Amino acid sequence: MEEIEPIFLNPNEILRDNPDNPLDFFKDKAICLFKACLEYYYPGIRNCLRELLEDFNFEVKTSLEQSCCSGTFLQRNLITRAQFAAINERNIASMNEIADILIVSCNGCYNSLLRGRNFLRTEEIKDKATKILKEINKEILFRPKLKVIHVLDFLHLIRENIADKLKFTLKGLKCAVHYGCHYLNLRFDKLDDKSFVAPKHKLEDLIESLGGSVADYQERESCCGWGASQNVIHREEALKITFNKLKSAENAGADLLVTNCPTCLYTLNKFRDYMQELFGESPQIPAIHINELIGVLMEYECDHYCLTRVSPLIEELKI
Amino acid sequence: MVDTEENSKKWDFFERIVQDVNENRNLLQCISCGKCVGDCPASKISNFNIRKIVQRVLAGDESILEEEDIWYCFLCNKCSKLCPKEGINIPLFMLALRNEAFKKGQKIPQLKKYINMCKDFLNNGTVMKESELTSERIKEIQEICKFARIKYLQKASKKKIGVQE
């Protein structure tokens, strides 16, 4: 039986093999950016990352064939595990043709790509997915050259290179971090139980590299409140989780909430007015994706929505 | 112990859950310690209690499928990280339970909120209104989802899954 090779990059290995400059590992490799659905509301997430990579002289691609990762439909049993795996394998196959490295800026999409691949280790699902893919003249790639990395793991590896290029830093700004459940509690890309349960600190490291300080807060590890679309089906209840998270970050004195997932960002940003209605208070702390934040500090052209969220803070930084 | 008819029937439900997802057999290791409930976001906002749900499934209590509780899981996997036992995967267990609810023809009214998302995905290949995919590529997605429940939801068939637009 041919084995399904894991598709994720191991950042520790990259660091071990390139201790002086992890960026060297990526040199001469074609990079593709995965398009997450909620980047639609936050175009800066992809645009800023693209500009950053181009600043490092990378050839950056996006696929015209990539579909949505379909995680949200698996979570409600609206597609089977085989159909879900087929959708993700189809995406992997299309990007495998144009790139060596796939950077994913969304926890959900990253989870889907790895989860789909993991499902294929069950013989029955593999057979069904093979059949489904055959109908569209595609097949499972057992050893794709394409390797996937979460944007946070990537940015963490090259944080010193980024720090060298910043137009201005986060000096004096206190940042709270939000990783999101599907980054914090993901098992698929961990080689052992220890790395699964180990505390995560990469966002904090990044903030410090960008010149900011970190605000520790009670609800650091809690969910953003999206909760696999709980925000869609039980919105009022789910927003309690969002509200608590935002208030907890505010109470810890944070000026800014930094996340690595567009879905979390959407949840943390979009429902402030509704919170006012529900809880009589609307948290004021702005939330931003780490890609957008780096874009702002690099003075890349960010979208209007991104800038209005953080503009007062950024003006302070420029002084 | 004599395997009475009642006893074997009790395990029917569990076996169906295991048949759907083999890993669910690991639920037999559950020691009901409750660590999973301690930091569960769903437990903070609803009556969702994963320890009780596991107990009820192991006791063969199928009435759990009729309850709103099983639709509250955030699928955040925090519980799997806290669980002292090996290989208990609560998100997959919840998906298997919800699958059983579907198969039993339970009415799942919250799903009407998914109708537009399903339509967009099948028409555009993304859950957003705009798509860069050509019609040829979108057909591939439609082919993959040919027999999926998402199709029924797209048609908003009241009969199939108990929802209406």
Interface residues (C-beta under 8 A of the other chain):
Chain A: K35 C37 Y40 L64 E65 Q66 S67 C68 S70 T72 F73 L74 Q75 R76 N77 L78 I79 T80 Q83 A86 I87 R90 T122 I132 L133 E135 I136 K138 C181 H182 L184 N185 L186 R187 F196 V197 S222 C223 G225 G227 A228 S229 Q230 V232 I233 H234 E237 A238 K240 I241
Chain B: N22 P41 A42 K44 I45 S46 W71 Y72 C73 F74 L75 C76 N77 K78 S80 K81 L95 R98 N99 F102 Q110 L111 K113 Y114 M117 C118 F121 G125 T126 V127 M128 E130 E132 L133 T134 R137 E140 I141 E143 I144 C145 K146 A148 R149 I150 L153
